[in-house]
């Protein structure tokens, strides 16, 4: 594919990795937060719910920073991709944003009232579930492809193109995966009966996550010809097998640390590793396309001068945000004390 006028190959690739990194950090940080919200549904005791919520209270609102950074970066660095993807996926994206807002309101308001606390708990559960489902559907809609008119440089599909069996399956898969992250987070942060229940739930959710990852991995190559050749052409099949073997290895480590060795930290770290490998697999499938398999990152890129200007700001902001995030998690590390809370 020819390069867009005035666009540097190196800068374009750098910006693609910057946005991918922001999205990955959001997924691994906010994923366990959303999963914890969904697990509220199976923990009806108010005291246990308070402990669960207090475990993320100091850090939850900072996680969305990476979502804003990723969305803003896409708009600034790849405006054509932004203009094509948003119209195709307006419905799930708007559902996700509204769910995140509603969930944030419920998070704060449940501490302000006892009479309506159960109502806000339901809102917290619903907001978490809808946000996770919408994120999965958005991912599935992007993977399955978007109909575009290249001559007019605009979306040419219909309002409901995003709603397919594949996107719904990916949506449910993300919900299960996030619930796994939430369960392993609580294994790491809590003790006693709540921790033991989460160990059992993490085991079941881990099995579900591995199955869903397998189904998505086997289904995706048949969505687009480019995917199939990327994974099964030549020696690429060895790479595919290596990624699959690494995921299974991490899954085995997670199950062993959950039920045999009873480690507190390793289940969460292994679950994060599975998500990271899954994200790497998606990146391998899509690169160099930003709108599979229609528009490459170079075709969608902003002018070179704009990329340079924004990269200077990103070079300052990313280390600051990373430092603040790491410091927040460090300060609030360790087990939750049931008698104390953030609120």
Secondary structure, DSSP 8 states (H G I E B T S, - for coil): ----TT--HHHHHHHHHHHHHHHHHHHHHHHHHHHHHHHGGG---HHHHHHHHHHHHTTHHHHHHHHHHHHHHHHHH-HHHHHHHHHHTHHHHHHHHHHHHHHHHHHHHTTT-STTHHHHHHHHHHHHHHHHHHHHHHHHHHHH---EETTTTEE-S-TTTT-SHHHHHHHHHHHHHHHHHHHHHHHHH--THHHHHHHHHHHHHHHHHHHHHHHHHHHHTTT-HHHHHHHHSTTHHHHHHHHHHHHHHHHHHHHHHHHTS--SSHHHHHHHHHHHHHHHHHHHHHTTEEETTTEEHHHH---HHHHHHHHHHHHHHHHHHHHHHHHHHHHT-S---TT----
